[in-house]
Amino acid sequence: MSGYLTTHILDTARGCPAEGIRITLYRLSSGSREQIAETVTNDDGRTDAPILPAERFETGSYELVFHAGEYLRSTGQVSEDILFLDEIPLRFGMNDAEAHYHVPLLLSPYGYSTYRGS
């Protein structure tokens, strides 16, 4: 078995999965940031496949960017031109080459939380 990375987004304000949010994954190294994947959440708030599958998995430092602004506008939760939460970057490390890393986002218009899930 080899490691891999998954994510999902739950809209805690509406009590449902957050569908249609674009997610970008970057690998961080020596002060640089390289985009290595991009996907969109499905109707269950998940991605259809791991955002970083086993065959491309490497240990190291990463950043997930959740592009939440358009979703918050389209669901009528915010209408401002300048949002409190628009793009949400999460930086984290993965040091076990055999582990499943799951990094979910719990989202509302004015706050979010995350954790290492299973």
Rosetta blueprint (number, residue, H / E / L):
1 M L
2 S L
3 G L
4 Y E
5 L E
6 T E
7 T L
8 H E
9 I E
10 L E
11 D E
12 T L
13 A L
14 R L
15 G L
16 C E
17 P E
18 A L
19 E L
20 G L
21 I L
22 R E
23 I E
24 T E
25 L E
26 Y E
27 R E
28 L E
29 S E
30 S L
31 G L
32 S E
33 R E
34 E E
35 Q E
36 I E
37 A E
38 E E
39 T E
40 V E
41 T L
42 N L
43 D L
44 D L
45 G L
46 R E
47 T L
48 D L
49 A L
50 P L
51 I L
52 L E
53 P L
54 A H
55 E H
56 R H
57 F L
58 E L
59 T L
60 G E
61 S E
62 Y E
63 E E
64 L E
65 V E
66 F E
67 H E
68 A L
69 G H
70 E H
71 Y H
72 L H
73 R H
74 S H
75 T L
76 G L
77 Q L
78 V L
79 S L
80 E L
81 D L
82 I L
83 L L
84 F L
85 L L
86 D L
87 E E
88 I E
89 P E
90 L E
91 R E
92 F E
93 G E
94 M E
95 N L
96 D L
97 A L
98 E L
99 A L
100 H E
101 Y E
102 H E
103 V L
104 P L
105 L E
106 L E
107 L E
108 S E
109 P L
110 Y L
111 G E
112 Y E
113 S E
114 T E
115 Y L
116 R L
117 G E
118 S L
